[in-house]
Each structure stands twice: as C-alpha cells, then as structure tokens.
C-alpha cells in the first residue's frame, strides 16, 4: 500500500473539548476536521472507538464491532425534543469517568424514552433498518449489555450457568424479559454510527482521511467471547486458560499481562477467518486507513498461563498470519492497513509485513538511546519511505515529558543529530517541535503527531502508562488550546517538507 507524503494528528475523540465531560462526535469534532483541512493536515488518527468498562481502556472493549456511547453527542437529541440537557459541572481538561458514568447513561436512557414517545416514523424506520443491517453482531451485543446491566455489571463468565453457556431457553427468556433494555443498547449504537458516518462524510468533503485503531485481541468480558467461546482458549467455566501480553520490554521489567483470551487460530482458520473478515470489513466502513495494534502477534504471540500474575512466564507461539492476510487480500484486495510493528520484532515479522506491502511505524522517542544504527533514526528508514513516523504514541510520555527524563546520552545525541538535519532548540519546550520537524523532513511517507506535542505539553498530558490499571485515558483538550498559531506553524513545516 502506498501512502501520500502527508502529515496528520493523533487525538482520541474523547479528548476533544466540550461541556459534557467527554469529547463527542459533534461540533468540536467537526471543528478539529476543519483545523486539519485549513492547515494542511491530511489525516486524523484516533484510538479504538469501542465501548469501555473498568479501567476505561479503549483496548479493552465490550465489543469488537460496537461504538462507545460516551462519544454520542446528546445535543441533537435535545434539539429533537427527546431530553433536556443541563450543565452537570464537569471539570475541563480531564475525563472524570466516575462522574461521566453516573451522568451520561441516565441521560441516554432519558433520551431513549423521549425517542419512544416522540420520534417520527422516519426515525423509527431508520433505526429498524440499522438493526436489520447490523444484526450479525448487534443482536449479541445488545443482549450482552442488557444482561450485564441486569447482573450488576458482572463479567459474563460470572453470570448464572444457563446464560453463561447460552442455553437456548435461557436466551429466549432473557430476550423477552429485557426487550426494552436490548432495544436501548441497539439504539445507542444507531446513534453512534449515524454520528460517526456524518463525521466521516464531512472529513471526505474536506479531503481529510480517518485512521482507525484495531486491537489485535478482544476483551475477555466482551460480546464476542460470550457469543463464540469456541474461538478462544477457555475452560468449561468460560475463563481463559492462557492470556495475551508481551514479555519484559522498554515499558515494563515484568512485561505486560493484558489478560485478553487468546484465539484458537485453528478454529478461526477452519471457518475461513470469517471473524477477521467481518471485523476488518466493518473497520473499512468507518476509516480510510486501519492501524492494527500489536501486528507482531500475527506472526507469533506471547502466551501467558492465566494463573501467572505477570508476563514474565510465557512462550512465543506461532500464528497463521500469512494465511490470514492472504484471505483478507482474497476478499478485499490490497487493504489500507498500517502495521504497529513495535516491540520484539524479528525478521519473520518484517517479512510478513513486507509480503503484504504494509507500512510500519517509527517512533522518534525510541531513536536516541543507542548509536547510529538505531532503526528509529530517520537516516535508517527504508528509501521507499513506506513507514509512518511518530514523535510518540498513546503509550509514550509526551515528547516534552520524555525529554525531561531523558539520559544525558539521549539529550546529547538528540542535539547532535538534530544539528545534522539543520534543526535545533534553545529551550526544552521547543523539543517537541524539533522532533516534529525531524519527522516531517524524513522520507517517511506519513508523519503523525499527538496533539499534546503540538501544544508542547509535559507528562501531565500523558494518555496512558502501560501496566498501570487505572488513571489512564483521561487527558482532554482545554477549549481554545489549539490555536491558529499552532496550525500556521504546522502548515509551514508541511509546506517546507513537501507534505501539502
């Protein structure tokens, strides 16, 4: 896949400013699109958009297909007369997930009641058409969420056995008893996909493309694991026997134990990889380019016994990545996939990536802890430039935060290397822009920068600390923080480096 020479910004929709506690798919999102368009940006990259539970991680979603109801803009529902919004006094600059949970779900339920009472026939027909069109995943998801609510939020493998094992009589009884709750969760999905679809149309009208993010694994407490337990390594009680993660690395001395159940790839392959075909098909409806997180897991994945509390004990197990991507090509042709090829990358992983022409990733914060042979240094990028360069990702500190904790070697090497490219800085607050300029100058076809680096923010704006169970994913833009001056500086960099 060939990328244009362009630049984009990384910002999760939850991080947009706005009055109701979390960023939504409304005017603020459209404003961000217009900012990108006006100042030469070609891409908006987001994090996974699925509904989240405990810990609020977008990489641990209740569904591989559903959208997050937190992202639904309630203001159009107020305009339609379905509810009346009052300012709940949310803090600016961060998401208070506890307060958000206590406010937004009741607000959505109130809006649904208003819809039931006041919606015109045309809206009902659109909602019914959505349910029919998306039924392959929506029926399981809506019932899963209704049952979760009935059982106080417990994971599905703690429900009563008849529901845990999906006995037909128990499911029929639940569908009857919970019909309105099931309809409510289907309705929130209709709202999400309608608003996202409108946002995508506006992006296309402006010439901005959307980059999605797909976790390789699904959450244990998800509709897919409940509905299709045979796809995963589970015991008779529905609990994982082995789980996903990565061995000790840059981020953690004990590795990362993600806890996701691992696929039974033999079963998925016998079914023609239908789960992945359907999942990718849905992603391609939503995005123009799809980043698949932990791409190396398609070649081999780190298998951790479920009984182990860390990721230290584990083993590499081969995965059928080449056969999977051959099937994907058979269905879709060459697809716009970006491979997150970070971590323990072997020649076999690189061969799989290159066999299907997938762009990889380069992170500049990783470039200065060694010598000149470091593959993240721009002079080592492949001449064809089929890579996407980042200053950092959602798992990294902000670039200013990184520099403030960098070793003397890293600081000295950075200053020397920048000077070789005609770049430099006088104050530490200028380091993010120096690294962005370096990325822009590189041969990488696409350069993507977190908005925190555009604003030159420190560690207080970090999005995620890998391995930390709580307190992540909360950073938000303050209203007006992203200014015309920031945009003009981005545009000038893009023009100087041929990215407009």
Buried (B, 14 or more C-beta within 10 A) or exposed (E): BEBEBBBBBBBBBBBBBBBBBBBBBBEBBBEBBEBBBEBBBBBBBBBBBBBBBEBBBBBBBBBBBBBBBBBBBBBBBBEBEBBEBEEBEBEEBBBBBEBBBEBBBEBBBBBBBBBBEEBEEEBEEEBEEBBEEBEEBBBBBBBBBBBBBBBEEEBBBBBEEBBBBBEEEBBEEBBEEBEEBBBBBBBBBBBBBBBBEBBBEBBEEBEBBBBBBBBBBBBBBBBBBBBBBEBBBBEEEBBBBBBBBBBBBEBBEBBBBBBBBBBBBEEBBEEEBEBBBBBBEBBBEBBBBBBBBBBBBBBBBBBBEBEBEBBBBBEBEEBBBBEBBEBBEEBBEEBBBBBBBBBEBEEBBBEBBEEBEBBBBBBBBBBBBBEEEBBBBBEEBEEEBBBBBBBBBBBBBBBBBBBBEBEEEBBEBBBEBBEEBEBEBEEBEBBBBBBBBBBBBBBBBBBBBBBBBBBBBBBEBBBBBBBEEEEBBBBBBEEEBBEEEBBEBBBBBBEEBEBB
